[in-house]
Amino acid sequence: MHDIVIRGDMIRLGQLLKLANLASGGGDIKAILEHGVRVNGEPEDRRGRQLHPGDLVEVFDESLRVVAQP
C-alpha cells in the first residue's frame, strides 16, 4: 500500500492517479478507469470522484491510501 499525501481535504480521482504517477493525462486516466478502479471497495468510473483522507483506491495491483499532509 502506498500513501498519497494531499495538501487539502479533498482530491479528485483523476488528480490522484496523476500524483501517484499512474497516469500522465486524460487519455491515460480514461483507460485506467475502463480497466477497473475501486474506491473503498466499490467500483468507480468517475474521474471527478472526490476522495478524502482515509479513502483507499485500488487500481491494477496497487493500493493507494489518501493521507492528509501533517
ABEGO torsion letter per residue (X at the ends): XBBBBBABABBBAAAAAAAAGABABAAAAAAAAAAEBBBGGBBBABAABBBBBGBBBBBEABBBBBBBBX
